[in-house]
Amino acid sequence: MGIDLIFKIAAIGILISVLNQVLIRAGREEQAMLTTLAGLVVVLLMVIQQIDYLFNTVKTIFDL
């Protein structure tokens, strides 16, 4: 875990925002929206994995 997760999320955000602007300038608003949605899904999956790891750690610590 650690700071690398934050850097990965930031890199995805920067990449998606640049791609979104390029697609909007090209007149492809639908593809821009889908690209933004895909980026959001990828980041949410990364965060969900970390939350699962947190819950498993808490269960292990308290012997639940």
Summary of the structure (lengths in Angstrom):
residues: 64
radius of gyration: 16.4
end to end distance: 22.9
largest distance: 55.5
contacts: 143
relative contact order: 0.12
helix: 88%
strand: 0%
